[in-house]
Amino acid sequence: MYIIGEMINASRKAVGAAIEAQDAEAIQQLAKDQAEAGASYIDVNAGIFVGKEPEYLKWLVETVQSVTEVPCAIDSPDPKAIEAALEIHRGATPLINSISLEAERYENLMPIVANSDLKVIALCMSDEGMPETAADRMKIAEKLVGGLIDNGVKVENIFVDPLVQPLSVNKAFGVQFLEAIEAIHQTWPGIHSACGLSNISYGLPGRKHINRAFMTMAISKGLDGAIVNPLDKGMIAAITIAEALAGRDDYCMNFLKAFRGGLLED
Ligand code: THG
């Protein structure tokens, strides 16, 4: 599982304040903690700062990279902010989060990822609004993945995000997402998937329990990437055990390693 650590997101109050105060230490601590917990990417998001997003996103990348080799997931709907952050990103290949079928985003980001080795999340959103069914999600995914491949992006560098929507809004949103994950992995062997998993529990109590159960179900459909809190040991346990049960862990080696390393229990 590609764990994309979600903690450095300006919509979290303490992080928004740290960014505004240019408190590098606070950001560095979050980067180190998530890297140690096993994150494959550190998501950086300065989306609440209209006008200042490119500058702040750049600062986040520099600050994270001063303490860890783990690459960033550059999280912005604004191609200009992504471009600014990419200019100073060093080392292992970052993950662009994300391209979508929204015309402005698609047209401005495609030239950046075309014929590159960048990793990219293809988010199933279009100018026609949010997808509801698995079929809606696949319709967008087909255009996005087709476009990326036509532009020289390798299938193994693409992470399709079918968009998790709150179960409190529509009882079908969980199932429709899960069906989309299954269809994505069937349609494009070798592709990856990703999602902002905690959207599922928006508006409900006991969110961490819902998130963990949903993660388990999504892994059974083939999900292999997620934007989550790597410091939630219950979530890491759900991921590690679901992957073993799904036949993705030879001799339970990863499970045993995580258990012995104390990653699963508080
Ligand atoms: N898909 C893709 N990227 C995404 C999302 C997605 N990026 C943003 C978001 N959705 C995923 N990232 C986060 C980061 C932090 C939190 C949730 C999602 C978070 N939320 C707290 C909570 O839910 O309890 C509230 C914030 C707070 O602390 O105030 O921490 O879907 N491609």
Residues whose N, C-alpha, C, O or C-beta is under 5 A from the ligand:
A	BS01	THG	E6 N9 S11 R12 K13 N97 S98 I121 D161 C195 G196 S198 I227
